[in-house]
Amino acid sequence: MSANEQRAAAPAIPAVTREQERQLAALAERHREGEQVERSRQLRGLLVLAFVVLVLSIARAGLASVFPHGWWRIW
């Protein structure tokens, strides 16, 4: 390199504009909403699964062994 050659400056990161900040905020909000929907679907699925397991276990054991005659008098 000769003495009078100049090197190019390092590339600078462009400044974030207000529009980009708004877009990032909207993206983060959509992400939070998506996580909330996913959690509610997971909870609903687990409740359905628990109900199915309960019904199948009662059916397998027999209704008479799960609820014997006069079971309501215990209360």
ROKOLNU-749231 format. One record per atom (N, C-alpha, C, O): residue in three letters; residue number from 0; atom name; x, y, z. Coordinates in steps of 0.001 Angstrom, whole numbers. Example, Ala and Ser with C-alpha at 12.3 -4.5 7.8 and 13.67 -1.06 7.14 Angstrom:
BEGIN
resn: ALA | resi: 0 | name: N | X: 13190 | Y: -5690 | Z: 7800
resn: ALA | resi: 0 | name: CA | X: 12300 | Y: -4500 | Z: 7800
resn: ALA | resi: 0 | name: C | X: 13200 | Y: -3300 | Z: 7800
resn: ALA | resi: 0 | name: O | X: 14236 | Y: -3319 | Z: 8465
resn: SER | resi: 1 | name: N | X: 12850 | Y: -2250 | Z: 7080
resn: SER | resi: 1 | name: CA | X: 13670 | Y: -1060 | Z: 7140
resn: SER | resi: 1 | name: C | X: 12900 | Y: 30 | Z: 7870
resn: SER | resi: 1 | name: O | X: 13409 | Y: 1138 | Z: 8039
END
This chain:
BEGIN
resn: MET | resi: 0 | name: N | X: 837 | Y: -1156 | Z: 0
resn: MET | resi: 0 | name: CA | X: 0 | Y: 0 | Z: 0
resn: MET | resi: 0 | name: C | X: 899 | Y: 1241 | Z: 0
resn: MET | resi: 0 | name: O | X: 1856 | Y: 1323 | Z: 770
resn: SER | resi: 1 | name: N | X: 593 | Y: 2168 | Z: -838
resn: SER | resi: 1 | name: CA | X: 1412 | Y: 3379 | Z: -883
resn: SER | resi: 1 | name: C | X: 973 | Y: 4355 | Z: 192
resn: SER | resi: 1 | name: O | X: -79 | Y: 4173 | Z: 804
resn: ALA | resi: 2 | name: N | X: 1751 | Y: 5364 | Z: 421
resn: ALA | resi: 2 | name: CA | X: 1518 | Y: 6308 | Z: 1508
resn: ALA | resi: 2 | name: C | X: 294 | Y: 7170 | Z: 1296
resn: ALA | resi: 2 | name: O | X: -322 | Y: 7590 | Z: 2275
resn: ASN | resi: 3 | name: N | X: -93 | Y: 7457 | Z: 48
resn: ASN | resi: 3 | name: CA | X: -1233 | Y: 8341 | Z: -161
resn: ASN | resi: 3 | name: C | X: -2546 | Y: 7601 | Z: -432
resn: ASN | resi: 3 | name: O | X: -3556 | Y: 8251 | Z: -701
resn: GLU | resi: 4 | name: N | X: -2567 | Y: 6271 | Z: -370
resn: GLU | resi: 4 | name: CA | X: -3825 | Y: 5515 | Z: -520
resn: GLU | resi: 4 | name: C | X: -4585 | Y: 5533 | Z: 802
resn: GLU | resi: 4 | name: O | X: -3992 | Y: 5430 | Z: 1876
resn: GLN | resi: 5 | name: N | X: -5881 | Y: 5662 | Z: 708
resn: GLN | resi: 5 | name: CA | X: -6705 | Y: 5668 | Z: 1914
resn: GLN | resi: 5 | name: C | X: -7586 | Y: 4425 | Z: 1911
resn: GLN | resi: 5 | name: O | X: -8053 | Y: 3969 | Z: 868
resn: ARG | resi: 6 | name: N | X: -7789 | Y: 3912 | Z: 3069
resn: ARG | resi: 6 | name: CA | X: -8664 | Y: 2744 | Z: 3204
resn: ARG | resi: 6 | name: C | X: -10092 | Y: 3216 | Z: 3382
resn: ARG | resi: 6 | name: O | X: -10342 | Y: 4311 | Z: 3885
resn: ALA | resi: 7 | name: N | X: -11015 | Y: 2388 | Z: 2969
resn: ALA | resi: 7 | name: CA | X: -12438 | Y: 2704 | Z: 3153
resn: ALA | resi: 7 | name: C | X: -12791 | Y: 2546 | Z: 4627
resn: ALA | resi: 7 | name: O | X: -12216 | Y: 1723 | Z: 5338
resn: ALA | resi: 8 | name: N | X: -13729 | Y: 3337 | Z: 5056
resn: ALA | resi: 8 | name: CA | X: -14178 | Y: 3267 | Z: 6446
resn: ALA | resi: 8 | name: C | X: -14971 | Y: 1979 | Z: 6667
resn: ALA | resi: 8 | name: O | X: -15567 | Y: 1433 | Z: 5739
resn: ALA | resi: 9 | name: N | X: -14965 | Y: 1517 | Z: 7892
resn: ALA | resi: 9 | name: CA | X: -15724 | Y: 312 | Z: 8240
resn: ALA | resi: 9 | name: C | X: -17213 | Y: 600 | Z: 8056
resn: ALA | resi: 9 | name: O | X: -17669 | Y: 1714 | Z: 8316
resn: PRO | resi: 10 | name: N | X: -17964 | Y: -394 | Z: 7611
resn: PRO | resi: 10 | name: CA | X: -19397 | Y: -156 | Z: 7411
resn: PRO | resi: 10 | name: C | X: -20077 | Y: 145 | Z: 8751
resn: PRO | resi: 10 | name: O | X: -19768 | Y: -469 | Z: 9772
resn: ALA | resi: 11 | name: N | X: -20991 | Y: 1084 | Z: 8726
resn: ALA | resi: 11 | name: CA | X: -21717 | Y: 1481 | Z: 9931
resn: ALA | resi: 11 | name: C | X: -23107 | Y: 850 | Z: 9930
resn: ALA | resi: 11 | name: O | X: -23721 | Y: 676 | Z: 8878
resn: ILE | resi: 12 | name: N | X: -23580 | Y: 520 | Z: 11096
resn: ILE | resi: 12 | name: CA | X: -24928 | Y: -29 | Z: 11226
resn: ILE | resi: 12 | name: C | X: -25913 | Y: 1128 | Z: 11071
resn: ILE | resi: 12 | name: O | X: -25787 | Y: 2142 | Z: 11757
resn: PRO | resi: 13 | name: N | X: -26889 | Y: 984 | Z: 10179
resn: PRO | resi: 13 | name: CA | X: -27840 | Y: 2084 | Z: 9997
resn: PRO | resi: 13 | name: C | X: -28692 | Y: 2286 | Z: 11245
resn: PRO | resi: 13 | name: O | X: -28949 | Y: 1345 | Z: 11996
resn: ALA | resi: 14 | name: N | X: -29118 | Y: 3510 | Z: 11453
resn: ALA | resi: 14 | name: CA | X: -29950 | Y: 3837 | Z: 12612
resn: ALA | resi: 14 | name: C | X: -31353 | Y: 3255 | Z: 12423
resn: ALA | resi: 14 | name: O | X: -31861 | Y: 3169 | Z: 11305
resn: VAL | resi: 15 | name: N | X: -31952 | Y: 2866 | Z: 13518
resn: VAL | resi: 15 | name: CA | X: -33304 | Y: 2300 | Z: 13492
resn: VAL | resi: 15 | name: C | X: -34301 | Y: 3452 | Z: 13418
resn: VAL | resi: 15 | name: O | X: -34233 | Y: 4404 | Z: 14195
resn: THR | resi: 16 | name: N | X: -35213 | Y: 3346 | Z: 12480
resn: THR | resi: 16 | name: CA | X: -36216 | Y: 4399 | Z: 12319
resn: THR | resi: 16 | name: C | X: -37427 | Y: 4108 | Z: 13202
resn: THR | resi: 16 | name: O | X: -37580 | Y: 3008 | Z: 13733
resn: ARG | resi: 17 | name: N | X: -38276 | Y: 5112 | Z: 13345
resn: ARG | resi: 17 | name: CA | X: -39495 | Y: 4926 | Z: 14151
resn: ARG | resi: 17 | name: C | X: -40412 | Y: 3888 | Z: 13538
resn: ARG | resi: 17 | name: O | X: -41066 | Y: 3130 | Z: 14254
resn: GLU | resi: 18 | name: N | X: -40462 | Y: 3850 | Z: 12220
resn: GLU | resi: 18 | name: CA | X: -41308 | Y: 2860 | Z: 11543
resn: GLU | resi: 18 | name: C | X: -40801 | Y: 1447 | Z: 11831
resn: GLU | resi: 18 | name: O | X: -41596 | Y: 534 | Z: 12055
resn: GLN | resi: 19 | name: N | X: -39489 | Y: 1268 | Z: 11825
resn: GLN | resi: 19 | name: CA | X: -38940 | Y: -46 | Z: 12135
resn: GLN | resi: 19 | name: C | X: -39221 | Y: -426 | Z: 13585
resn: GLN | resi: 19 | name: O | X: -39504 | Y: -1587 | Z: 13881
resn: GLU | resi: 20 | name: N | X: -39143 | Y: 553 | Z: 14490
resn: GLU | resi: 20 | name: CA | X: -39469 | Y: 283 | Z: 15890
resn: GLU | resi: 20 | name: C | X: -40926 | Y: -128 | Z: 16042
resn: GLU | resi: 20 | name: O | X: -41240 | Y: -1042 | Z: 16804
resn: ARG | resi: 21 | name: N | X: -41820 | Y: 546 | Z: 15315
resn: ARG | resi: 21 | name: CA | X: -43245 | Y: 171 | Z: 15361
resn: ARG | resi: 21 | name: C | X: -43457 | Y: -1235 | Z: 14809
resn: ARG | resi: 21 | name: O | X: -44244 | Y: -2009 | Z: 15354
resn: GLN | resi: 22 | name: N | X: -42756 | Y: -1560 | Z: 13729
resn: GLN | resi: 22 | name: CA | X: -42890 | Y: -2896 | Z: 13152
resn: GLN | resi: 22 | name: C | X: -42377 | Y: -3963 | Z: 14111
resn: GLN | resi: 22 | name: O | X: -42984 | Y: -5026 | Z: 14244
resn: LEU | resi: 23 | name: N | X: -41265 | Y: -3683 | Z: 14778
resn: LEU | resi: 23 | name: CA | X: -40737 | Y: -4639 | Z: 15751
resn: LEU | resi: 23 | name: C | X: -41688 | Y: -4809 | Z: 16929
resn: LEU | resi: 23 | name: O | X: -41869 | Y: -5921 | Z: 17427
resn: ALA | resi: 24 | name: N | X: -42297 | Y: -3713 | Z: 17378
resn: ALA | resi: 24 | name: CA | X: -43260 | Y: -3799 | Z: 18481
resn: ALA | resi: 24 | name: C | X: -44493 | Y: -4598 | Z: 18063
resn: ALA | resi: 24 | name: O | X: -45013 | Y: -5395 | Z: 18845
resn: ALA | resi: 25 | name: N | X: -44960 | Y: -4385 | Z: 16834
resn: ALA | resi: 25 | name: CA | X: -46123 | Y: -5143 | Z: 16341
resn: ALA | resi: 25 | name: C | X: -45783 | Y: -6623 | Z: 16211
resn: ALA | resi: 25 | name: O | X: -46609 | Y: -7485 | Z: 16512
resn: LEU | resi: 26 | name: N | X: -44575 | Y: -6913 | Z: 15764
resn: LEU | resi: 26 | name: CA | X: -44141 | Y: -8306 | Z: 15636
resn: LEU | resi: 26 | name: C | X: -44068 | Y: -8974 | Z: 17006
resn: LEU | resi: 26 | name: O | X: -44485 | Y: -10122 | Z: 17159
resn: ALA | resi: 27 | name: N | X: -43544 | Y: -8268 | Z: 17995
resn: ALA | resi: 27 | name: CA | X: -43470 | Y: -8812 | Z: 19354
resn: ALA | resi: 27 | name: C | X: -44867 | Y: -9043 | Z: 19921
resn: ALA | resi: 27 | name: O | X: -45095 | Y: -10037 | Z: 20611
resn: GLU | resi: 28 | name: N | X: -45796 | Y: -8146 | Z: 19643
resn: GLU | resi: 28 | name: CA | X: -47177 | Y: -8309 | Z: 20126
resn: GLU | resi: 28 | name: C | X: -47839 | Y: -9528 | Z: 19491
resn: GLU | resi: 28 | name: O | X: -48513 | Y: -10298 | Z: 20176
resn: ARG | resi: 29 | name: N | X: -47648 | Y: -9705 | Z: 18182
resn: ARG | resi: 29 | name: CA | X: -48203 | Y: -10891 | Z: 17515
resn: ARG | resi: 29 | name: C | X: -47590 | Y: -12167 | Z: 18085
resn: ARG | resi: 29 | name: O | X: -48273 | Y: -13182 | Z: 18222
resn: HIS | resi: 30 | name: N | X: -46316 | Y: -12115 | Z: 18411
resn: HIS | resi: 30 | name: CA | X: -45651 | Y: -13284 | Z: 18991
resn: HIS | resi: 30 | name: C | X: -46253 | Y: -13625 | Z: 20353
resn: HIS | resi: 30 | name: O | X: -46502 | Y: -14794 | Z: 20649
resn: ARG | resi: 31 | name: N | X: -46488 | Y: -12599 | Z: 21186
resn: ARG | resi: 31 | name: CA | X: -47108 | Y: -12832 | Z: 22490
resn: ARG | resi: 31 | name: C | X: -48522 | Y: -13392 | Z: 22346
resn: ARG | resi: 31 | name: O | X: -48913 | Y: -14295 | Z: 23086
resn: GLU | resi: 32 | name: N | X: -49286 | Y: -12859 | Z: 21396
resn: GLU | resi: 32 | name: CA | X: -50645 | Y: -13363 | Z: 21168
resn: GLU | resi: 32 | name: C | X: -50611 | Y: -14815 | Z: 20710
resn: GLU | resi: 32 | name: O | X: -51435 | Y: -15624 | Z: 21137
resn: GLY | resi: 33 | name: N | X: -49665 | Y: -15143 | Z: 19845
resn: GLY | resi: 33 | name: CA | X: -49529 | Y: -16520 | Z: 19372
resn: GLY | resi: 33 | name: C | X: -49185 | Y: -17473 | Z: 20500
resn: GLY | resi: 33 | name: O | X: -49704 | Y: -18587 | Z: 20551
resn: GLU | resi: 34 | name: N | X: -48307 | Y: -17045 | Z: 21414
resn: GLU | resi: 34 | name: CA | X: -47972 | Y: -17888 | Z: 22558
resn: GLU | resi: 34 | name: C | X: -49179 | Y: -18102 | Z: 23456
resn: GLU | resi: 34 | name: O | X: -49371 | Y: -19194 | Z: 23990
resn: GLN | resi: 35 | name: N | X: -49994 | Y: -17065 | Z: 23625
resn: GLN | resi: 35 | name: CA | X: -51187 | Y: -17178 | Z: 24468
resn: GLN | resi: 35 | name: C | X: -52186 | Y: -18161 | Z: 23855
resn: GLN | resi: 35 | name: O | X: -52782 | Y: -18968 | Z: 24569
resn: VAL | resi: 36 | name: N | X: -52367 | Y: -18095 | Z: 22540
resn: VAL | resi: 36 | name: CA | X: -53270 | Y: -19025 | Z: 21856
resn: VAL | resi: 36 | name: C | X: -52743 | Y: -20443 | Z: 21982
resn: VAL | resi: 36 | name: O | X: -53515 | Y: -21375 | Z: 22206
resn: GLU | resi: 37 | name: N | X: -51430 | Y: -20616 | Z: 21840
resn: GLU | resi: 37 | name: CA | X: -50845 | Y: -21946 | Z: 21948
resn: GLU | resi: 37 | name: C | X: -51038 | Y: -22526 | Z: 23345
resn: GLU | resi: 37 | name: O | X: -51347 | Y: -23709 | Z: 23488
resn: ARG | resi: 38 | name: N | X: -50857 | Y: -21696 | Z: 24385
resn: ARG | resi: 38 | name: CA | X: -51066 | Y: -22178 | Z: 25753
resn: ARG | resi: 38 | name: C | X: -52509 | Y: -22600 | Z: 25991
resn: ARG | resi: 38 | name: O | X: -52757 | Y: -23620 | Z: 26635
resn: SER | resi: 39 | name: N | X: -53464 | Y: -21826 | Z: 25479
resn: SER | resi: 39 | name: CA | X: -54866 | Y: -22191 | Z: 25692
resn: SER | resi: 39 | name: C | X: -55211 | Y: -23476 | Z: 24949
resn: SER | resi: 39 | name: O | X: -55993 | Y: -24288 | Z: 25444
resn: ARG | resi: 40 | name: N | X: -54635 | Y: -23666 | Z: 23767
resn: ARG | resi: 40 | name: CA | X: -54871 | Y: -24925 | Z: 23037
resn: ARG | resi: 40 | name: C | X: -54253 | Y: -26110 | Z: 23763
resn: ARG | resi: 40 | name: O | X: -54844 | Y: -27190 | Z: 23808
resn: GLN | resi: 41 | name: N | X: -53064 | Y: -25916 | Z: 24334
resn: GLN | resi: 41 | name: CA | X: -52434 | Y: -26995 | Z: 25091
resn: GLN | resi: 41 | name: C | X: -53275 | Y: -27362 | Z: 26309
resn: GLN | resi: 41 | name: O | X: -53468 | Y: -28542 | Z: 26600
resn: LEU | resi: 42 | name: N | X: -53770 | Y: -26362 | Z: 27015
resn: LEU | resi: 42 | name: CA | X: -54599 | Y: -26621 | Z: 28193
resn: LEU | resi: 42 | name: C | X: -55875 | Y: -27350 | Z: 27813
resn: LEU | resi: 42 | name: O | X: -56268 | Y: -28306 | Z: 28481
resn: ARG | resi: 43 | name: N | X: -56525 | Y: -26904 | Z: 26742
resn: ARG | resi: 43 | name: CA | X: -57748 | Y: -27566 | Z: 26282
resn: ARG | resi: 43 | name: C | X: -57461 | Y: -29015 | Z: 25883
resn: ARG | resi: 43 | name: O | X: -58248 | Y: -29908 | Z: 26195
resn: GLY | resi: 44 | name: N | X: -56366 | Y: -29250 | Z: 25211
resn: GLY | resi: 44 | name: CA | X: -56010 | Y: -30609 | Z: 24812
resn: GLY | resi: 44 | name: C | X: -55727 | Y: -31507 | Z: 26001
resn: GLY | resi: 44 | name: O | X: -56129 | Y: -32670 | Z: 26016
resn: LEU | resi: 45 | name: N | X: -55031 | Y: -30967 | Z: 27004
resn: LEU | resi: 45 | name: CA | X: -54756 | Y: -31765 | Z: 28193
resn: LEU | resi: 45 | name: C | X: -56036 | Y: -32092 | Z: 28966
resn: LEU | resi: 45 | name: O | X: -56177 | Y: -33193 | Z: 29499
resn: LEU | resi: 46 | name: N | X: -56964 | Y: -31141 | Z: 29025
resn: LEU | resi: 46 | name: CA | X: -58238 | Y: -31417 | Z: 29695
resn: LEU | resi: 46 | name: C | X: -59042 | Y: -32486 | Z: 28958
resn: LEU | resi: 46 | name: O | X: -59643 | Y: -33357 | Z: 29587
resn: VAL | resi: 47 | name: N | X: -59052 | Y: -32421 | Z: 27643
resn: VAL | resi: 47 | name: CA | X: -59755 | Y: -33447 | Z: 26855
resn: VAL | resi: 47 | name: C | X: -59107 | Y: -34804 | Z: 27066
resn: VAL | resi: 47 | name: O | X: -59800 | Y: -35808 | Z: 27225
resn: LEU | resi: 48 | name: N | X: -57782 | Y: -34839 | Z: 27069
resn: LEU | resi: 48 | name: CA | X: -57067 | Y: -36094 | Z: 27287
resn: LEU | resi: 48 | name: C | X: -57359 | Y: -36661 | Z: 28672
resn: LEU | resi: 48 | name: O | X: -57567 | Y: -37866 | Z: 28813
resn: ALA | resi: 49 | name: N | X: -57376 | Y: -35810 | Z: 29693
resn: ALA | resi: 49 | name: CA | X: -57685 | Y: -36276 | Z: 31048
resn: ALA | resi: 49 | name: C | X: -59107 | Y: -36824 | Z: 31132
resn: ALA | resi: 49 | name: O | X: -59350 | Y: -37834 | Z: 31792
resn: PHE | resi: 50 | name: N | X: -60044 | Y: -36154 | Z: 30463
resn: PHE | resi: 50 | name: CA | X: -61425 | Y: -36633 | Z: 30466
resn: PHE | resi: 50 | name: C | X: -61539 | Y: -37998 | Z: 29777
resn: PHE | resi: 50 | name: O | X: -62241 | Y: -38887 | Z: 30260
resn: VAL | resi: 51 | name: N | X: -60849 | Y: -38154 | Z: 28656
resn: VAL | resi: 51 | name: CA | X: -60891 | Y: -39435 | Z: 27937
resn: VAL | resi: 51 | name: C | X: -60282 | Y: -40542 | Z: 28792
resn: VAL | resi: 51 | name: O | X: -60832 | Y: -41642 | Z: 28850
resn: VAL | resi: 52 | name: N | X: -59172 | Y: -40279 | Z: 29449
resn: VAL | resi: 52 | name: CA | X: -58549 | Y: -41282 | Z: 30310
resn: VAL | resi: 52 | name: C | X: -59484 | Y: -41638 | Z: 31465
resn: VAL | resi: 52 | name: O | X: -59607 | Y: -42810 | Z: 31821
resn: LEU | resi: 53 | name: N | X: -60139 | Y: -40643 | Z: 32050
resn: LEU | resi: 53 | name: CA | X: -61074 | Y: -40901 | Z: 33141
resn: LEU | resi: 53 | name: C | X: -62236 | Y: -41774 | Z: 32681
resn: LEU | resi: 53 | name: O | X: -62594 | Y: -42739 | Z: 33356
resn: VAL | resi: 54 | name: N | X: -62823 | Y: -41443 | Z: 31544
resn: VAL | resi: 54 | name: CA | X: -63960 | Y: -42217 | Z: 31031
resn: VAL | resi: 54 | name: C | X: -63535 | Y: -43647 | Z: 30706
resn: VAL | resi: 54 | name: O | X: -64243 | Y: -44598 | Z: 31037
resn: LEU | resi: 55 | name: N | X: -62386 | Y: -43797 | Z: 30061
resn: LEU | resi: 55 | name: CA | X: -61924 | Y: -45152 | Z: 29713
resn: LEU | resi: 55 | name: C | X: -61590 | Y: -45967 | Z: 30959
resn: LEU | resi: 55 | name: O | X: -61868 | Y: -47166 | Z: 30991
resn: SER | resi: 56 | name: N | X: -61006 | Y: -45357 | Z: 31979
resn: SER | resi: 56 | name: CA | X: -60681 | Y: -46112 | Z: 33194
resn: SER | resi: 56 | name: C | X: -61947 | Y: -46509 | Z: 33946
resn: SER | resi: 56 | name: O | X: -62013 | Y: -47602 | Z: 34508
resn: ILE | resi: 57 | name: N | X: -62945 | Y: -45638 | Z: 33965
resn: ILE | resi: 57 | name: CA | X: -64221 | Y: -46001 | Z: 34605
resn: ILE | resi: 57 | name: C | X: -64897 | Y: -47112 | Z: 33812
resn: ILE | resi: 57 | name: O | X: -65449 | Y: -48039 | Z: 34404
resn: ALA | resi: 58 | name: N | X: -64866 | Y: -47037 | Z: 32493
resn: ALA | resi: 58 | name: CA | X: -65490 | Y: -48071 | Z: 31669
resn: ALA | resi: 58 | name: C | X: -64781 | Y: -49407 | Z: 31846
resn: ALA | resi: 58 | name: O | X: -65423 | Y: -50457 | Z: 31867
resn: ARG | resi: 59 | name: N | X: -63461 | Y: -49369 | Z: 31972
resn: ARG | resi: 59 | name: CA | X: -62711 | Y: -50621 | Z: 32116
resn: ARG | resi: 59 | name: C | X: -62940 | Y: -51244 | Z: 33493
resn: ARG | resi: 59 | name: O | X: -63064 | Y: -52463 | Z: 33612
resn: ALA | resi: 60 | name: N | X: -62997 | Y: -50403 | Z: 34536
resn: ALA | resi: 60 | name: CA | X: -63183 | Y: -50927 | Z: 35886
resn: ALA | resi: 60 | name: C | X: -64620 | Y: -51370 | Z: 36130
resn: ALA | resi: 60 | name: O | X: -64877 | Y: -52233 | Z: 36970
resn: GLY | resi: 61 | name: N | X: -65529 | Y: -50792 | Z: 35413
resn: GLY | resi: 61 | name: CA | X: -66934 | Y: -51115 | Z: 35621
resn: GLY | resi: 61 | name: C | X: -67574 | Y: -50068 | Z: 36505
resn: GLY | resi: 61 | name: O | X: -67024 | Y: -49681 | Z: 37536
resn: LEU | resi: 62 | name: N | X: -68713 | Y: -49628 | Z: 36098
resn: LEU | resi: 62 | name: CA | X: -69403 | Y: -48556 | Z: 36810
resn: LEU | resi: 62 | name: C | X: -69788 | Y: -48978 | Z: 38232
resn: LEU | resi: 62 | name: O | X: -69802 | Y: -48150 | Z: 39143
resn: ALA | resi: 63 | name: N | X: -70096 | Y: -50251 | Z: 38417
resn: ALA | resi: 63 | name: CA | X: -70513 | Y: -50722 | Z: 39742
resn: ALA | resi: 63 | name: C | X: -69353 | Y: -50725 | Z: 40731
resn: ALA | resi: 63 | name: O | X: -69571 | Y: -50515 | Z: 41924
resn: SER | resi: 64 | name: N | X: -68137 | Y: -50957 | Z: 40271
resn: SER | resi: 64 | name: CA | X: -67005 | Y: -50960 | Z: 41202
resn: SER | resi: 64 | name: C | X: -66522 | Y: -49538 | Z: 41505
resn: SER | resi: 64 | name: O | X: -65960 | Y: -49288 | Z: 42571
resn: VAL | resi: 65 | name: N | X: -66737 | Y: -48621 | Z: 40584
resn: VAL | resi: 65 | name: CA | X: -66334 | Y: -47232 | Z: 40828
resn: VAL | resi: 65 | name: C | X: -67362 | Y: -46535 | Z: 41711
resn: VAL | resi: 65 | name: O | X: -66996 | Y: -45830 | Z: 42651
resn: PHE | resi: 66 | name: N | X: -68642 | Y: -46728 | Z: 41414
resn: PHE | resi: 66 | name: CA | X: -69728 | Y: -46134 | Z: 42194
resn: PHE | resi: 66 | name: C | X: -70587 | Y: -47260 | Z: 42770
resn: PHE | resi: 66 | name: O | X: -71591 | Y: -47632 | Z: 42164
resn: PRO | resi: 67 | name: N | X: -70213 | Y: -47807 | Z: 43923
resn: PRO | resi: 67 | name: CA | X: -71020 | Y: -48887 | Z: 44501
resn: PRO | resi: 67 | name: C | X: -72378 | Y: -48369 | Z: 44959
resn: PRO | resi: 67 | name: O | X: -72583 | Y: -47166 | Z: 45123
resn: HIS | resi: 68 | name: N | X: -73292 | Y: -49301 | Z: 45160
resn: HIS | resi: 68 | name: CA | X: -74645 | Y: -48942 | Z: 45559
resn: HIS | resi: 68 | name: C | X: -74612 | Y: -48156 | Z: 46868
resn: HIS | resi: 68 | name: O | X: -74007 | Y: -48593 | Z: 47847
resn: GLY | resi: 69 | name: N | X: -75263 | Y: -47001 | Z: 46879
resn: GLY | resi: 69 | name: CA | X: -75341 | Y: -46175 | Z: 48076
resn: GLY | resi: 69 | name: C | X: -74131 | Y: -45280 | Z: 48290
resn: GLY | resi: 69 | name: O | X: -73944 | Y: -44777 | Z: 49398
resn: TRP | resi: 70 | name: N | X: -73309 | Y: -45063 | Z: 47283
resn: TRP | resi: 70 | name: CA | X: -72087 | Y: -44252 | Z: 47443
resn: TRP | resi: 70 | name: C | X: -72407 | Y: -42808 | Z: 47812
resn: TRP | resi: 70 | name: O | X: -71587 | Y: -42144 | Z: 48446
resn: TRP | resi: 71 | name: N | X: -73563 | Y: -42316 | Z: 47437
resn: TRP | resi: 71 | name: CA | X: -73899 | Y: -40919 | Z: 47718
resn: TRP | resi: 71 | name: C | X: -74236 | Y: -40686 | Z: 49189
resn: TRP | resi: 71 | name: O | X: -74252 | Y: -39545 | Z: 49651
resn: ARG | resi: 72 | name: N | X: -74502 | Y: -41759 | Z: 49919
resn: ARG | resi: 72 | name: CA | X: -74832 | Y: -41612 | Z: 51348
resn: ARG | resi: 72 | name: C | X: -73580 | Y: -41343 | Z: 52192
resn: ARG | resi: 72 | name: O | X: -73692 | Y: -40924 | Z: 53344
resn: ILE | resi: 73 | name: N | X: -72406 | Y: -41577 | Z: 51635
resn: ILE | resi: 73 | name: CA | X: -71153 | Y: -41339 | Z: 52362
resn: ILE | resi: 73 | name: C | X: -71028 | Y: -39858 | Z: 52695
resn: ILE | resi: 73 | name: O | X: -70475 | Y: -39510 | Z: 53738
resn: TRP | resi: 74 | name: N | X: -71513 | Y: -39012 | Z: 51863
resn: TRP | resi: 74 | name: CA | X: -71404 | Y: -37564 | Z: 52053
resn: TRP | resi: 74 | name: C | X: -72362 | Y: -37170 | Z: 53110
resn: TRP | resi: 74 | name: O | X: -72457 | Y: -35991 | Z: 53451
END
